[in-house]
Amino acid sequence: MNTEQTVDSLEPAAPLSGVRVVDLGQYIAGPGAAMALADLGASVIKVEPLAGDQARHIGRYGESMIRAYNRGKRSIALDLKSDAGREAALRLIARSDVVIQNLRPGVVDKLGIGPRAVRERFPRVIYLSISGFGSRGPSRDRAGYDIAAQAESGLMSVTGEPDRPPQKVGVPIIDAAAAHLGAQAVLAALYGREKSGVGETLDTSLLEVAMHLQATTWCDYLGGAPEPTRIGDGQPNNAPAAEVISTHDGHIVLSAYADEHWARLCRVMGREELVTDPRFCTNARRVEHRVALRAVLRECFSDMTSDECVTLLGRHQIVAGAVRTYGQVLASPDIEGSGILVEAKAVDGTHYRALGLPYRLGNAPHAILPAAPACGADTDAVLAEAGYNDTEIAELRRAGVVA
């Protein structure tokens, strides 16, 4: 018998099967971290206020947040300001391995379900907090959203055109990155608990994540480079690097700054004389003469379509990409082949497309998970699992503790 074939043919269990998570988060960072764990097989209970996650009340984009970052969870709506609501939350936490929260600074502590109080009672619990500005500096009590972290981490100072105001990144990238890095920290703590038997208190912030995403630029500056500024497209120390070039029907981005790659690009363009041109013969000279370099690149590619450019350059192992709209991305065979688009199915049989995890475990396909739940959709079932009987649940409802 071929053992290797037998192992490959087995249906693998989800890596986090049996792990229980209580998600106290709202908007993106906390819920996103919990959903990453759900995608890996964890059972996630989303604990919402009676009125629901605040994202449910900010229009269409907020509803998209709910769909994007709460797939595969169950929802219970609790009044955590009441003694009975806190008791219910603690009973859920007692049965859980992980707690995740990104509420306003100080909220969970005032409610009696902060990391210190929880881990004193339940030392095996792993407790992740995601804040705007961290727990140790003078801004620890400030509320913080993605955009504030983009501003205060330096990211906006290097984004945009040099003669225009600073620009934010077009999507809430810091929130999304915090979700995945938070999940990474939880996975490390779960592994550590297997050896120690004890949980961990985890703490990160949008500000720290925003700086982490700029690690190369920060290391350059910390190493003595001039303070970086906005230059639009391109990179300050390399050329051509991340250049945006007009084509017949749009734009491409192009990088070929290593001398070997530059020489190859010149051959592809039919302009081999540029290899020894004094303006372009080294990376430093190309940076110095970037304006002239861009003019040459526009001249070479302006009569070609973006797809023709990408095909030609890709065939010669030169890094290039077409600047695509969302509609064009959706039609891309690379996206279709990746399997990153998944179906989420609601209780009523409707479904919507969403994005799965951006990696695969072996040959296992992305799991088809339930759609994001309605606020409080699973309240009775979750309370019953926590030990409440029908009479007790009915009393909690009459008292306005659950919805």
Salt bridges, closest charged atoms under 4 A:
ASP23 OD2 - LYS73 NZ 2.68
ASP39 OD2 - ARG71 NH2 2.75
GLU48 OE2 - ARG56 NH2 2.78
ASP53 OD2 - LYS46 NZ 2.90
ASP83 OD1 - ARG86 NH2 2.25
ASP97 OD1 - ARG193 NH2 2.78
GLU152 OE2 - ARG142 NH2 2.89
ASP233 OD2 - ARG294 NH2 3.66
GLU243 OE2 - ARG290 NH1 2.91
GLU243 OE1 - ARG294 NE 2.75
ASP259 OD1 - ARG286 NH2 3.14
GLU260 OE2 - ARG264 NH2 3.06
GLU273 OE2 - ARG271 NE 2.62
ASP277 OD2 - ARG279 NH2 2.95
GLU288 OE1 - ARG285 NH1 3.10
GLU299 OE2 - ARG271 NH1 3.61
ASP307 OD1 - ARG324 NH2 3.27
GLU343 OE1 - HIS351 NE2 3.60
ASP380 OD1 - ARG397 NH2 2.86
GLU385 OE1 - ARG74 NH2 2.79
GLU395 OE1 - ARG398 NH2 2.82
